[in-house]
Amino acid sequence: MKKLIPLLLIVALVLTAVPAFAQVGPGQYWVQRGDTWTSVSTRLGVPFCRLVLTNGHRRCSSVYRASSALMVGQTLQVPVR
């Protein structure tokens, strides 16, 4: 029984971590902890401004306001190349 508890904890951690890396769908990205507009655009190979403008911002510079911070679990639209 003592060996079963650590195993269950590991399984629980793995199962809760899976959604953080799951893709939402084609042309979408699910924001993960630590993501920034710059890191997401770099990871996806999409120009920074194009990613920002595709997600409803009027100007690229508008994402530097605190109200534009990415939230974990937020879904971003990824422009098609």
GROMACS elastic network, one bead per residue, 0.5 to 0.9 nm:
[ bonds ]
;  ai    aj funct       b0    kb
    1     4     6  0.50741   500
    1     5     6  0.67672   500
    2     5     6  0.57346   500
    2     6     6  0.75509   500
    3     6     6  0.60342   500
    3     7     6  0.67504   500
    4     7     6  0.51442   500
    4     8     6  0.61641   500
    4     9     6  0.87028   500
    5     8     6  0.51113   500
    5     9     6  0.62600   500
    5    10     6  0.87471   500
    6     9     6  0.50149   500
    6    10     6  0.62640   500
    6    11     6  0.86705   500
    7    10     6  0.51601   500
    7    11     6  0.62499   500
    7    12     6  0.86251   500
    8    11     6  0.50557   500
    8    12     6  0.60829   500
    8    13     6  0.86096   500
    9    12     6  0.50749   500
    9    13     6  0.62129   500
    9    14     6  0.86780   500
   10    13     6  0.51390   500
   10    14     6  0.62235   500
   10    15     6  0.86204   500
   11    14     6  0.51767   500
   11    15     6  0.61331   500
   11    16     6  0.86475   500
   12    15     6  0.51896   500
   12    16     6  0.62095   500
   12    17     6  0.86226   500
   13    16     6  0.52863   500
   13    17     6  0.61736   500
   13    18     6  0.88173   500
   14    17     6  0.51545   500
   14    18     6  0.63253   500
   15    18     6  0.55032   500
   15    19     6  0.79059   500
   16    19     6  0.67057   500
   16    20     6  0.80075   500
   17    20     6  0.56288   500
   17    21     6  0.73371   500
   18    21     6  0.56797   500
   18    22     6  0.64296   500
   19    23     6  0.82147   500
   19    30     6  0.89925   500
   19    73     6  0.89645   500
   20    23     6  0.85230   500
   20    30     6  0.73718   500
   20    31     6  0.78085   500
   20    32     6  0.59290   500
   20    33     6  0.82339   500
   20    72     6  0.84334   500
   20    73     6  0.73908   500
   21    30     6  0.76421   500
   21    31     6  0.88394   500
   21    32     6  0.74000   500
   22    25     6  0.89107   500
   22    29     6  0.87012   500
   22    30     6  0.73235   500
   23    26     6  0.78865   500
   23    28     6  0.71583   500
   23    29     6  0.61024   500
   23    30     6  0.63009   500
   24    27     6  0.84602   500
   24    28     6  0.58382   500
   24    29     6  0.61258   500
   24    30     6  0.61335   500
   24    75     6  0.74244   500
   25    28     6  0.54269   500
   25    29     6  0.75382   500
   26    29     6  0.83867   500
   26    78     6  0.84121   500
   27    76     6  0.84305   500
   27    77     6  0.58876   500
   27    79     6  0.65509   500
   27    80     6  0.67871   500
   28    75     6  0.64864   500
   28    76     6  0.55136   500
   28    78     6  0.51670   500
   28    79     6  0.84902   500
   29    40     6  0.85840   500
   29    44     6  0.89289   500
   29    74     6  0.82201   500
   29    75     6  0.55796   500
   29    76     6  0.50750   500
   29    77     6  0.64871   500
   29    78     6  0.66522   500
   30    72     6  0.77130   500
   30    73     6  0.56353   500
   30    74     6  0.57600   500
   30    76     6  0.63625   500
   31    34     6  0.85236   500
   31    35     6  0.63202   500
   31    36     6  0.85831   500
   31    40     6  0.81637   500
   31    70     6  0.70498   500
   31    71     6  0.66472   500
   31    72     6  0.50811   500
   31    73     6  0.51406   500
   31    74     6  0.52673   500
   31    75     6  0.62355   500
   31    76     6  0.72330   500
   32    35     6  0.56500   500
   32    70     6  0.89205   500
   32    71     6  0.79376   500
   32    72     6  0.50951   500
   32    73     6  0.64054   500
   32    74     6  0.82386   500
   33    71     6  0.79650   500
   33    72     6  0.55350   500
   33    73     6  0.84335   500
   34    39     6  0.87410   500
   34    70     6  0.89971   500
   34    72     6  0.82249   500
   35    38     6  0.80556   500
   35    39     6  0.59532   500
   35    40     6  0.62779   500
   35    70     6  0.71159   500
   35    71     6  0.84768   500
   35    72     6  0.80196   500
   36    39     6  0.51345   500
   36    40     6  0.60897   500
   36    41     6  0.84852   500
   36    69     6  0.75880   500
   36    70     6  0.64504   500
   37    40     6  0.53280   500
   37    41     6  0.61619   500
   37    42     6  0.86081   500
   37    48     6  0.70891   500
   37    51     6  0.79775   500
   37    52     6  0.74398   500
   37    63     6  0.77581   500
   37    69     6  0.82398   500
   37    70     6  0.73420   500
   38    41     6  0.52412   500
   38    42     6  0.61310   500
   38    43     6  0.85701   500
   38    48     6  0.62868   500
   39    42     6  0.50966   500
   39    43     6  0.59977   500
   39    44     6  0.85277   500
   40    43     6  0.50726   500
   40    44     6  0.60574   500
   40    45     6  0.82796   500
   40    46     6  0.82683   500
   40    48     6  0.84399   500
   40    51     6  0.86908   500
   41    44     6  0.52849   500
   41    45     6  0.57738   500
   41    47     6  0.60342   500
   41    48     6  0.53129   500
   41    49     6  0.87594   500
   41    50     6  0.87822   500
   41    51     6  0.65861   500
   41    52     6  0.88653   500
   41    78     6  0.89698   500
   42    45     6  0.50712   500
   42    46     6  0.65407   500
   42    47     6  0.76406   500
   42    48     6  0.77199   500
   43    46     6  0.79571   500
   44    47     6  0.88428   500
   44    78     6  0.82753   500
   45    48     6  0.89048   500
   46    49     6  0.85748   500
   46    50     6  0.69750   500
   46    51     6  0.64656   500
   46    78     6  0.78544   500
   46    79     6  0.74376   500
   46    80     6  0.86282   500
   46    81     6  0.77400   500
   47    50     6  0.53287   500
   47    51     6  0.63398   500
   47    52     6  0.87940   500
   48    51     6  0.53449   500
   48    52     6  0.63252   500
   48    53     6  0.87237   500
   48    60     6  0.77580   500
   49    52     6  0.50590   500
   49    53     6  0.59862   500
   49    54     6  0.83890   500
   49    59     6  0.78440   500
   49    60     6  0.51840   500
   49    61     6  0.86084   500
   50    53     6  0.52258   500
   50    54     6  0.59841   500
   50    55     6  0.86435   500
   50    60     6  0.82453   500
   50    78     6  0.88143   500
   50    79     6  0.71312   500
   51    54     6  0.52124   500
   51    55     6  0.64504   500
   51    60     6  0.88875   500
   51    76     6  0.84199   500
   51    77     6  0.76108   500
   51    78     6  0.63308   500
   51    79     6  0.64458   500
   52    55     6  0.53278   500
   52    56     6  0.70106   500
   52    57     6  0.59449   500
   52    58     6  0.83254   500
   52    59     6  0.77081   500
   52    60     6  0.59771   500
   52    62     6  0.87195   500
   52    63     6  0.73866   500
   53    56     6  0.55209   500
   53    58     6  0.61672   500
   53    59     6  0.66869   500
   53    60     6  0.67193   500
   54    57     6  0.73398   500
   54    76     6  0.86281   500
   54    77     6  0.65667   500
   54    78     6  0.71795   500
   54    79     6  0.64231   500
   55    76     6  0.64853   500
   55    77     6  0.59811   500
   55    78     6  0.80928   500
   57    60     6  0.70211   500
   57    61     6  0.89275   500
   57    62     6  0.67095   500
   57    63     6  0.75119   500
   57    68     6  0.88583   500
   58    61     6  0.87382   500
   58    62     6  0.72451   500
   59    62     6  0.54389   500
   59    63     6  0.79386   500
   60    63     6  0.63004   500
   60    64     6  0.84077   500
   61    64     6  0.59267   500
   61    65     6  0.82407   500
   62    65     6  0.60499   500
   62    68     6  0.72446   500
   63    66     6  0.77319   500
   63    67     6  0.78865   500
   63    69     6  0.69202   500
   64    67     6  0.83477   500
   64    68     6  0.66880   500
   64    69     6  0.76147   500
   65    68     6  0.55137   500
   65    69     6  0.72227   500
   66    69     6  0.54924   500
   67    70     6  0.87883   500
   70    73     6  0.88333   500
   70    74     6  0.69723   500
   71    74     6  0.54107   500
   71    75     6  0.89037   500
   72    75     6  0.87718   500
